[in-house]
């Protein structure tokens, strides 16, 4: 029986997005029996299941579906249940109210290290300075929220003193780009959504991403260089979690954008405040403290996973 799209959208209260990596064993469509069983346990009806187009460059990497749901009762705790099931199945399951999915988002802000790129640049610099293990251990604890960001950043930065400026250029030229990031940014810009980098990393690398992928602006720490060497300090205030949140608010206010119409994506403890402020706050392959607090989680897909959480025109946009 063919389901009328307008009717489906009208009766749906929520949407569940399933992003299944092609590495998960499946023949044709993935086995979604456990997902349907969880919905049934909560008394939620599946109104319609629809395949979601994946960018051609990524079609071999994942299968995406959106299920439109009708929930007459409460859904408290269901998102957490889906997070646990997602880990069991090693797929992404994102449960959203239709009101969130249908919003006309106008601004998207992103953390850089371990979000837009698949490394922590300060760790890469430290490795070249011969202090890689020491710095990486501090970075890991800071991103987990176990250390004060500013204090730990200052400590790590001081260990880079004397590093040649040429090393920075070498690393900037070979940044490992996160899968799905180019497709995400291209699509957001095509939709008229402003894209901004808010990074606790360094300006040189954020500027390189802006040049290559067209981010409208970036805010990051400016490395101090003297006589071709890193001094172990930055110029100006350090971009920490409070600064990221303040920048999101400032940019949105300046552009006349309500915070509910913004997207924020990050992985570390210093991203929690901006993720909490945004209308669509996404933890991407994040540390446990971030996954537990963020409204939405992506762990098994690329950054293009954010695209599948945005409604299409046929959904009443």
C-alpha positions in Angstrom: 0.0 0.0 0.0 1.4 3.4 -0.9 1.5 5.8 2.0 0.6 9.4 1.4 3.7 11.5 2.2 1.7 14.5 3.5 -0.3 12.2 5.8 2.9 10.5 7.1 4.4 13.9 8.0 1.2 15.1 9.6 0.8 12.1 12.0 4.5 11.7 12.7 5.7 13.0 16.1 9.3 11.8 15.9 11.9 10.5 13.4 14.5 7.8 13.9 17.6 8.0 11.6 19.5 4.8 11.1 23.0 5.1 9.6 24.5 1.6 8.9 28.2 1.3 7.9 28.7 -1.0 5.0 31.2 -2.9 7.2 28.3 -4.2 9.3 27.4 -7.6 7.8 24.1 -7.4 5.9 22.6 -8.7 2.7 20.6 -5.9 1.1 18.8 -3.9 3.8 20.3 -4.2 7.4 18.5 -6.3 10.0 16.5 -3.8 12.0 14.5 -6.3 14.1 16.1 -5.1 17.4 15.2 -1.5 16.5 11.6 -2.3 15.7 11.4 -4.4 18.9 12.5 -1.4 21.0 9.9 0.9 19.5 7.2 -1.7 20.1 8.3 -1.9 23.8 7.7 1.8 24.1 4.4 1.6 22.2 5.6 3.7 19.3 4.1 3.1 15.8 6.2 3.1 12.7 4.3 5.3 10.2 6.7 5.0 7.3 10.2 3.9 6.5 12.2 5.7 3.8 15.6 5.3 2.3 17.7 8.4 2.5 20.0 9.3 -0.4 23.7 9.2 0.5 26.2 11.4 -1.4 27.6 9.4 -4.4 31.2 9.6 -3.0 30.0 7.9 0.2 27.4 5.5 -1.1 29.7 2.5 -0.8 30.3 3.3 2.9 26.8 3.4 4.4 23.1 2.8 4.2 20.7 5.4 5.6 17.0 5.2 6.5 14.6 7.5 8.3 11.7 6.0 10.1 8.7 8.3 10.8 7.1 7.5 14.1 3.9 8.2 16.0 4.4 8.3 19.8 1.2 8.8 21.8 2.8 8.3 25.2 6.0 9.5 26.8 9.4 9.0 25.2 11.5 9.7 28.3 14.7 7.6 28.2 14.2 6.4 24.7 17.1 8.3 23.2 19.4 6.7 25.8 18.0 3.3 24.9 18.8 4.0 21.3 22.3 5.0 22.2 22.9 1.7 24.0 21.3 -0.3 21.1 23.5 1.6 18.6 26.6 0.6 20.4 25.4 -3.0 20.5 24.7 -3.0 16.8 27.6 -0.7 15.9 25.4 1.6 13.9 24.1 5.1 14.5 20.5 5.6 15.7 19.3 9.1 16.2 15.9 9.8 17.7 14.5 13.3 17.1 11.2 15.2 17.6 9.9 16.2 14.2 10.0 19.8 15.3 13.7 19.5 15.6 14.1 17.8 12.3 12.0 20.4 10.4 13.8 23.5 11.6 15.4 25.8 9.1 18.9 25.8 10.4 21.0 28.9 9.4 24.3 28.5 11.2 26.6 25.5 11.9 29.7 25.7 14.1 32.3 23.0 14.4 35.1 21.9 16.6 38.2 21.2 14.5 40.6 18.6 16.1 39.1 15.1 16.1 35.9 16.5 14.5 36.7 18.1 11.1 40.1 16.4 11.1 41.1 13.0 12.4 43.8 14.1 14.7 44.7 16.5 17.6 47.1 18.9 15.9 48.8 19.8 19.2 49.7 16.1 19.6 51.2 16.1 16.0 53.3 19.1 16.8 54.4 17.6 20.0 55.5 14.4 18.3 57.7 16.5 16.0 59.1 18.3 19.1 60.0 15.0 20.7 57.4 15.2 23.5 54.5 13.4 21.8 53.7 10.8 24.5 53.6 13.4 27.3 51.4 15.8 25.4 49.1 13.2 24.0 48.4 11.9 27.6 47.4 15.4 28.8 45.3 16.0 25.7 43.3 12.8 26.3 42.6 13.7 29.9 41.6 17.2 29.0 39.2 16.1 26.2 37.6 13.7 28.7 37.0 16.6 31.1 39.5 15.3 33.7 41.7 18.4 33.5 41.0 22.1 33.2 41.3 23.0 29.5 43.2 26.3 29.8 45.7 25.0 32.4 46.4 21.8 30.4 46.6 23.7 27.1 49.1 26.1 28.5 51.2 23.2 29.9 51.2 21.4 26.5 51.9 24.5 24.5 55.0 25.3 26.6 56.5 22.0 25.6 56.4 23.1 21.9 58.8 26.0 22.5 61.6 26.0 19.9 59.7 24.0 17.3 60.4 25.2 13.7 57.7 27.1 11.9 58.4 24.8 8.9 56.9 21.9 10.8 53.6 23.7 11.2 53.4 24.2 7.4 54.2 20.5 6.8 51.4 19.3 9.1 48.9 21.9 7.7 49.5 20.5 4.2 48.7 16.9 5.2 45.8 17.3 7.6 43.7 14.0 7.7 40.2 15.1 6.8 37.3 13.4 8.5 35.2 11.2 6.1 32.1 13.0 5.1 33.3 16.4 6.1 33.7 17.8 2.5 30.2 16.5 1.6 28.7 18.0 4.7 30.1 21.4 4.3 29.3 21.6 0.6 25.7 20.7 1.3 25.3 23.0 4.2 26.6 25.9 2.1 24.3 25.0 -0.8 21.4 25.2 1.7 22.5 28.7 2.7 23.7 27.6 6.2 26.7 29.5 7.4 29.6 27.4 8.5 32.1 28.4 11.1 35.1 26.7 12.9 35.3 27.3 16.6 38.6 25.6 17.7 40.7 25.2 20.8 43.5 24.4 18.3 45.5 26.7 16.2 44.8 29.3 13.6 47.1 28.1 10.9 45.2 24.8 10.6 41.8 26.4 10.8 42.8 28.8 8.1 43.9 25.9 5.9 40.5 24.2 6.3 38.8 27.5 5.5 40.8 27.9 2.3 40.1 24.4 1.1 36.5 23.9 2.1 35.0 27.4 2.2 34.1 27.9 5.9 32.9 31.5 6.3 35.0 32.2 9.3 37.1 30.6 12.0 38.1 31.3 15.6 41.2 29.6 17.0 44.3 30.1 19.1 47.0 32.1 17.3 50.4 30.6 17.8 53.1 33.0 18.7 56.1 32.7 16.3 59.4 34.5 16.8 62.5 34.1 14.5 60.8 31.2 12.8 60.3 29.3 16.1 57.3 28.6 18.3 57.6 30.5 21.5 55.3 28.2 23.5 52.6 30.8 23.9 49.6 32.1 22.0 48.6 35.7 21.1 45.4 36.8 22.8 42.9 34.8 24.9 42.7 31.0 24.7 39.7 29.6 23.0 38.2 27.3 25.6 34.7 25.9 26.1 33.3 29.2 27.5 34.8 31.1 24.6 33.3 28.7 22.1 29.8 29.1 23.6 30.2 32.9 23.7 31.3 33.0 20.1 28.3 30.9 19.0 26.0 33.4 20.8 27.8 36.4 19.3 27.8 35.1 15.7 24.2 34.1 15.9 23.2 37.5 17.4 25.2 39.5 14.8 23.6 37.5 12.0 20.1 37.8 13.5 19.9 34.0 14.0 18.0 32.4 16.9 20.1 29.8 18.8 17.4 27.3 18.1 18.3 27.5 14.4 22.0 26.7 15.0 23.9 23.4 14.8 27.0 22.6 16.9 29.3 19.6 16.5 32.2 18.5 18.6 33.9 15.7 20.4 35.6 17.0 23.6 34.6 18.3 27.0 35.4 21.9 25.8 32.6 21.5 23.2 29.8 20.7 25.7 28.6 24.2 26.3 28.2 25.1 22.6 26.6 21.7 21.9 24.1 22.5 24.7 23.3 25.9 23.4 22.6 24.9 19.8 19.2 23.8 18.5 20.9 20.7 17.1 23.8 19.7 19.3 25.8 16.7 18.0 28.5 14.7 19.7 30.7 13.3 17.0 32.8 10.2 17.9 33.0 11.9 21.2 34.5 11.2 24.6 32.2 9.5 27.1 31.4 12.7 29.1 30.3 14.3 25.9 28.2 11.4 24.6 26.4 11.2 27.9 25.5 14.9 27.9 24.9 15.7 24.2 21.3 15.6 22.8 22.4 13.6 19.7 25.3 11.2 19.1 27.1 10.0 15.9 29.8 7.4 16.4 29.8 4.9 13.6 29.3 7.2 10.5 31.3 10.1 9.1 30.5 13.8 9.5 28.0 13.4 6.7 25.8 11.8 9.4 24.8 15.3 10.4 23.1 15.7 7.0 20.7 12.9 7.6 19.4 14.6 10.7 18.2 17.6 8.7 14.7 17.4 7.2 14.1 17.4 3.5 11.5 19.6 1.7 9.2 16.6 1.5 9.0 16.6 5.3 7.2 19.9 5.4 10.1 22.3 5.4 
